[in-house]
Amino acid sequence: METNKDNLGGENIPDPEEIRQRYPIEDDSDTLEPFIDENECREINTSDPEDVAYWAQEFQISIEDLKSAIVINGNSIKEIKKYLSV
């Protein structure tokens, strides 16, 4: 094993490949279930002030910002999330 030196104090640091061999990361991707958000298929009812206020609170934005996002992207929850990068 070749040791590496850091730039600060000249102390030896372990080889990353040796660390990977000693402590392998277990792959659990085959056991993970996909996350399905049932709300993503919904649309915001722009005629209902309570629905608009609810989604503004969910996205943690003002009602005016949500209305602007709806004008730009439509009222699909999925598209609004994508636009807001939520």
MOCOR-V361050 format. One record per backbone hydrogen bond with DSSP energy under -0.5 kcal/mol. NH is the residue of the N-H (numbers start at 1). CO is the residue of the C=O. Records with the same first field share a line. If there is no record, write none. Layout:
# MOCOR-V361050
NH: CO, CO
This chain:
# MOCOR-V361050
4: 13
6: 11
13: 4
19: 15
20: 16
21: 17
22: 18
23: 19
26: 24
28: 26
31: 28
32: 28
36: 34
37: 35
38: 36
40: 37
41: 38
42: 39
44: 75
46: 44
48: 45
49: 47
52: 48
53: 49
54: 50
55: 51
56: 52
57: 53
58: 54
59: 55
60: 56, 57
61: 56
66: 62
67: 63
68: 64
69: 65
70: 66
71: 67
72: 68
73: 69
74: 70
77: 42
78: 40
80: 76
81: 77
82: 78
83: 79
84: 80
85: 81
86: 81
